[in-house]
Amino acid sequence: MQPQSDPNLVQARKVQQQLKAIFQLRAGGRTDPATLLRVRALCAIASRSVKDTDLKAKMGQVENYAGALFSERKHQRFAREPLSGIAYLRRQVFAVLDAYDTRLQDLVAVRPAAIGAAVEKSSGESR
């Protein structure tokens, strides 16, 4: 796996925090084109800032859940006893954003080891 650059990981973390704030402030359950547009834009930024396919997939999930959450009726399809569709979607979004954060932490932890291995490999090839 190619290590991510620190600015990309910082950008991804900032976007994750912005998305979390949006979902904390906006309950959903009605059409909200401005919020949906903002979520989609942030998901696109997050997807561009990382090369990790798992992180990109998670942003796709957030975008899909937001599409249903910020609609007049699509959220109703997600109703699960005892949760309304709105509550279920919000729970899913926060779970995905938490998983996104965990994956970012994993990438940060792996980064120094990957750099060390690359340096070792290149020094071995120059001998």
Summary of the structure (lengths in Angstrom):
residues: 127
radius of gyration: 18.0
end to end distance: 24.6
largest distance: 65.6
contacts: 359
relative contact order: 0.16
helix: 79%
strand: 2%
